[in-house]
Amino acid sequence: MNTAELNANPYKNWTPQEVRALVRAQKITGQTSGMCAGYAQANLCVLPKEYA
């Protein structure tokens, strides 16, 4: 097995809907970067005003 195969993301060609379903089901629990090629990823943290 070469380095490219070890670093290959099996979710690269999945849709965001498919990946989100796996995350909700806790089948994906780690980093999600590199998944869903062609889509942008963003993270959002919502805090009460007193902590912002």
LOMARDREN-960134 format. One record per residue (C-alpha): residue number from 1; chain; x, y, z; residue in one letter. Coordinates in nm, 4 decimals, always signed. Layout:
<atoms>
@seq:NUM mol:A X:X Y:Y Z:Z type:a;
...
</atoms>
This chain:
<atoms>
@seq:1 mol:A X:+0.0000 Y:+0.0000 Z:+0.0000 type:m;
@seq:2 mol:A X:+0.1449 Y:+0.3395 Z:-0.0949 type:n;
@seq:3 mol:A X:+0.1153 Y:+0.6758 Z:+0.0853 type:t;
@seq:4 mol:A X:-0.1646 Y:+0.7999 Z:-0.1424 type:a;
@seq:5 mol:A X:-0.3710 Y:+0.4916 Z:-0.0569 type:e;
@seq:6 mol:A X:-0.3102 Y:+0.5392 Z:+0.3160 type:l;
@seq:7 mol:A X:-0.4144 Y:+0.9064 Z:+0.2987 type:n;
@seq:8 mol:A X:-0.7130 Y:+0.8497 Z:+0.0681 type:a;
@seq:9 mol:A X:-1.0383 Y:+0.9818 Z:+0.2073 type:n;
@seq:10 mol:A X:-1.3138 Y:+0.7258 Z:+0.1516 type:p;
@seq:11 mol:A X:-1.5763 Y:+1.0029 Z:+0.1803 type:y;
@seq:12 mol:A X:-1.4236 Y:+1.2324 Z:-0.0824 type:k;
@seq:13 mol:A X:-1.6993 Y:+1.1683 Z:-0.3364 type:n;
@seq:14 mol:A X:-1.9884 Y:+1.1497 Z:-0.0911 type:w;
@seq:15 mol:A X:-2.2525 Y:+1.4227 Z:-0.0632 type:t;
@seq:16 mol:A X:-2.2711 Y:+1.6462 Z:+0.2446 type:p;
@seq:17 mol:A X:-2.6088 Y:+1.4909 Z:+0.3282 type:q;
@seq:18 mol:A X:-2.4580 Y:+1.1421 Z:+0.3330 type:e;
@seq:19 mol:A X:-2.1643 Y:+1.2460 Z:+0.5514 type:v;
@seq:20 mol:A X:-2.3841 Y:+1.4425 Z:+0.7946 type:r;
@seq:21 mol:A X:-2.6026 Y:+1.1345 Z:+0.8385 type:a;
@seq:22 mol:A X:-2.2945 Y:+0.9301 Z:+0.9331 type:l;
@seq:23 mol:A X:-2.1787 Y:+1.2000 Z:+1.1761 type:v;
@seq:24 mol:A X:-2.5228 Y:+1.2112 Z:+1.3411 type:r;
@seq:25 mol:A X:-2.5146 Y:+0.8322 Z:+1.3726 type:a;
@seq:26 mol:A X:-2.1656 Y:+0.8649 Z:+1.5296 type:q;
@seq:27 mol:A X:-2.0118 Y:+0.6493 Z:+1.2559 type:k;
@seq:28 mol:A X:-1.7736 Y:+0.9372 Z:+1.1794 type:i;
@seq:29 mol:A X:-1.6330 Y:+1.0864 Z:+1.4996 type:t;
@seq:30 mol:A X:-1.3105 Y:+1.2485 Z:+1.3888 type:g;
@seq:31 mol:A X:-1.1863 Y:+1.5097 Z:+1.1481 type:q;
@seq:32 mol:A X:-1.4036 Y:+1.5746 Z:+0.8431 type:t;
@seq:33 mol:A X:-1.1744 Y:+1.7845 Z:+0.6260 type:s;
@seq:34 mol:A X:-1.1293 Y:+1.6540 Z:+0.2737 type:g;
@seq:35 mol:A X:-1.4727 Y:+1.4961 Z:+0.2585 type:m;
@seq:36 mol:A X:-1.7350 Y:+1.5896 Z:-0.0032 type:c;
@seq:37 mol:A X:-1.5117 Y:+1.7198 Z:-0.2816 type:a;
@seq:38 mol:A X:-1.6453 Y:+2.0348 Z:-0.4453 type:g;
@seq:39 mol:A X:-1.8225 Y:+2.1614 Z:-0.1325 type:y;
@seq:40 mol:A X:-1.7043 Y:+2.4237 Z:+0.1164 type:a;
@seq:41 mol:A X:-1.6852 Y:+2.3378 Z:+0.4852 type:q;
@seq:42 mol:A X:-1.7455 Y:+2.5838 Z:+0.7666 type:a;
@seq:43 mol:A X:-1.7568 Y:+2.5576 Z:+1.1422 type:n;
@seq:44 mol:A X:-1.9906 Y:+2.7556 Z:+1.3654 type:l;
@seq:45 mol:A X:-1.9747 Y:+2.8082 Z:+1.7378 type:c;
@seq:46 mol:A X:-2.2733 Y:+2.9820 Z:+1.9003 type:v;
@seq:47 mol:A X:-2.2149 Y:+3.1393 Z:+2.2418 type:l;
@seq:48 mol:A X:-2.4265 Y:+3.3451 Z:+2.4753 type:p;
@seq:49 mol:A X:-2.3489 Y:+3.7165 Z:+2.4338 type:k;
@seq:50 mol:A X:-2.1695 Y:+3.7381 Z:+2.7705 type:e;
@seq:51 mol:A X:-1.9113 Y:+3.4811 Z:+2.6506 type:y;
@seq:52 mol:A X:-1.8621 Y:+3.6189 Z:+2.2978 type:a;
</atoms>
